[in-house]
Amino acid sequence: MLPLHTVEVRWFFLGALPAAVRAWFDGLGDPVEGVSRTDRYLAPASDALGVKLREGQVEAKRRSAVVGPLAAGRAGATAEEWVKWSFPLAEDADPGAGWLEVAKTRWQRRLEAAGGACTLELSTVAVAGWAWWSVCLEAEGPDAPSRRAALGVGAHRWLTSEAAPALAREAARGYPAWLREASDINPT
């Protein structure tokens, strides 16, 4: 399978999804059905590499570049380029120890822009006994400039309204960095 190239920003927040954030997302357009699933992530040793088991697939995701700041409304982050690969998992495979279960429900909106596409994702996630919520912008396209442009269009469209949540730069990180942080918290 060919790799998928993306540019993205993601923010994680400890706690339950605030009603105001859900209202902001719902106010952006037609109702969106949430999709729930549990994925298993290999405990990351690096903030730049993630491996997960999802629906009979092994997915590897590597950060290939840090491309610079993103600012829109009350949101700030550093955009990152990622490369993703996906392979079928053998039916009799036993991944063994070292995996973290992450239960998630995701709501997504997508727009075509600037020769690419940008997806806005609102998620609730649970790992190691803790509830979190997340907002992500992920852009795809045939080349880096179209992915970056689509991300900018999506950020401007979705994150500049008065109802948009404050998404602090300090809360921005990729999944591997978040998993390293989240799995170190002791839920006592």
C-alpha positions as CSV (number, residue, x, y, z in Angstrom):
1,M,0.0,0.0,0.0
2,L,1.2,3.5,-0.8
3,P,1.8,5.8,2.2
4,L,-0.6,8.6,3.0
5,H,0.9,12.0,3.5
6,T,-0.8,14.4,5.8
7,V,-0.2,17.7,7.6
8,E,-2.0,18.1,10.9
9,V,-2.4,19.7,14.3
10,R,-4.1,18.1,17.3
11,W,-4.9,19.3,20.8
12,F,-5.6,17.0,23.8
13,F,-7.3,18.0,27.1
14,L,-7.8,16.0,30.2
15,G,-11.4,15.6,31.4
16,A,-14.9,15.2,29.9
17,L,-15.8,16.9,26.6
18,P,-17.2,20.3,27.6
19,A,-20.8,21.0,26.4
20,A,-19.7,24.3,24.9
21,V,-17.1,22.5,22.7
22,R,-19.7,20.0,21.5
23,A,-22.2,22.9,20.8
24,W,-19.5,24.6,18.7
25,F,-18.8,21.5,16.7
26,D,-22.6,20.8,16.2
27,G,-23.1,24.4,15.1
28,L,-20.7,24.1,12.2
29,G,-23.1,22.2,10.0
30,D,-25.4,19.2,9.5
31,P,-25.6,16.7,12.4
32,V,-22.6,14.3,12.4
33,E,-22.9,10.7,13.8
34,G,-20.1,9.7,16.2
35,V,-18.2,6.5,15.5
36,S,-16.8,4.6,18.5
37,R,-14.1,2.0,18.6
38,T,-11.1,0.8,20.6
39,D,-7.6,0.8,19.1
40,R,-4.5,-0.7,20.6
41,Y,-1.3,1.5,20.4
42,L,2.2,0.2,21.0
43,A,3.5,2.2,23.9
44,P,5.6,4.9,22.1
45,A,9.3,5.3,22.7
46,S,9.3,8.4,20.5
47,D,7.0,11.4,19.9
48,A,7.7,11.0,16.1
49,L,6.5,7.4,15.6
50,G,3.2,5.7,16.4
51,V,2.0,2.1,15.8
52,K,-1.6,0.9,16.3
53,L,-3.8,-2.0,15.7
54,R,-7.1,-1.0,14.2
55,E,-9.8,-3.2,12.7
56,G,-7.5,-6.0,11.5
57,Q,-4.8,-3.6,10.3
58,V,-1.4,-2.5,11.6
59,E,-1.0,1.2,11.1
60,A,2.4,3.0,11.4
61,K,2.6,6.8,11.5
62,R,5.9,8.7,11.4
63,R,6.3,12.4,11.7
64,S,8.4,13.5,8.7
65,A,8.6,17.3,9.4
66,V,7.6,20.1,11.7
67,V,6.3,22.7,9.3
68,G,5.7,25.7,11.4
69,P,3.1,27.6,13.4
70,L,-0.7,27.6,12.9
71,A,-2.8,30.4,14.4
72,A,-6.5,30.8,13.9
73,G,-8.9,32.4,16.3
74,R,-8.0,31.3,19.8
75,A,-6.1,28.3,18.5
76,G,-2.3,27.9,18.2
77,A,-0.1,24.9,17.4
78,T,2.8,23.8,15.4
79,A,1.7,21.9,12.3
80,E,3.4,18.6,11.6
81,E,3.7,16.5,8.5
82,W,3.1,12.7,8.9
83,V,3.4,9.7,6.7
84,K,1.1,6.7,7.4
85,W,1.2,3.1,6.3
86,S,-1.4,0.4,6.8
87,F,-1.0,-3.4,6.5
88,P,-3.3,-6.3,7.2
89,L,-2.6,-8.1,10.5
90,A,-2.3,-11.8,10.3
91,E,-5.5,-13.4,11.8
92,D,-3.5,-15.5,14.2
93,A,-1.1,-12.7,15.3
94,D,-0.8,-12.1,19.0
95,P,0.8,-8.7,19.5
96,G,1.8,-9.5,23.1
97,A,2.5,-7.0,25.9
98,G,3.3,-3.3,25.6
99,W,0.1,-2.1,24.0
100,L,-2.3,0.5,25.3
101,E,-6.0,0.3,24.7
102,V,-7.6,3.6,23.6
103,A,-11.3,3.9,23.5
104,K,-12.6,6.7,21.3
105,T,-15.6,8.3,19.8
106,R,-15.0,10.6,16.8
107,W,-17.1,13.1,15.0
108,Q,-15.7,14.4,11.7
109,R,-16.4,17.2,9.2
110,R,-14.5,17.5,5.9
111,L,-14.0,20.2,3.3
112,E,-12.3,20.2,-0.1
113,A,-10.0,23.2,-0.4
114,A,-6.9,24.4,-2.1
115,G,-6.3,21.3,-4.1
116,G,-6.6,19.1,-1.0
117,A,-9.0,18.3,1.8
118,C,-9.1,19.1,5.4
119,T,-10.9,17.1,8.1
120,L,-12.0,18.5,11.5
121,E,-12.2,15.8,14.1
122,L,-13.7,16.1,17.6
123,S,-13.0,13.1,19.8
124,T,-13.5,11.7,23.3
125,V,-10.7,9.3,24.2
126,A,-10.0,7.2,27.2
127,V,-6.7,5.6,28.2
128,A,-5.2,4.3,31.4
129,G,-8.4,5.0,33.3
130,W,-8.6,8.7,32.3
131,A,-11.0,10.6,30.0
132,W,-9.7,13.1,27.5
133,W,-11.1,15.0,24.6
134,S,-9.3,16.2,21.4
135,V,-9.7,18.5,18.4
136,C,-7.7,17.7,15.3
137,L,-7.3,19.3,11.8
138,E,-5.8,16.8,9.3
139,A,-5.2,17.7,5.7
140,E,-4.5,15.5,2.7
141,G,-3.5,16.4,-0.8
142,P,-1.3,15.5,-3.8
143,D,1.7,17.6,-2.5
144,A,2.9,19.4,0.6
145,P,1.8,22.9,-0.6
146,S,-1.8,21.7,-1.2
147,R,-1.9,19.9,2.2
148,R,-0.7,23.0,4.0
149,A,-3.1,25.3,2.2
150,A,-6.0,23.0,2.9
151,L,-5.1,23.0,6.6
152,G,-5.0,26.8,6.6
153,V,-8.5,27.0,5.0
154,G,-9.9,24.5,7.4
155,A,-8.4,26.3,10.4
156,H,-9.8,29.6,9.2
157,R,-13.3,28.2,8.5
158,W,-13.6,26.2,11.8
159,L,-11.5,27.8,14.4
160,T,-12.1,31.5,14.0
161,S,-15.7,31.8,15.2
162,E,-16.4,33.3,18.6
163,A,-17.8,29.9,19.7
164,A,-14.6,28.0,18.8
165,P,-12.8,26.7,21.8
166,A,-9.5,28.1,23.0
167,L,-6.9,25.5,21.8
168,A,-3.7,26.5,23.5
169,R,-0.3,25.8,21.9
170,E,0.7,23.9,25.0
171,A,-2.0,21.4,24.5
172,A,-1.0,20.6,20.9
173,R,0.8,17.3,20.3
174,G,0.6,14.3,18.1
175,Y,-0.8,11.0,19.2
176,P,2.6,9.4,20.2
177,A,3.5,12.4,22.4
178,W,0.0,12.4,24.0
179,L,0.1,8.6,24.7
180,R,3.5,9.0,26.4
181,E,2.0,11.7,28.6
182,A,-1.4,10.0,29.2
183,S,0.0,6.6,30.1
184,D,2.3,8.2,32.7
185,I,-0.6,9.6,34.7
186,N,-1.6,7.4,37.6
187,P,-5.4,7.3,38.1
188,T,-5.5,6.9,41.9
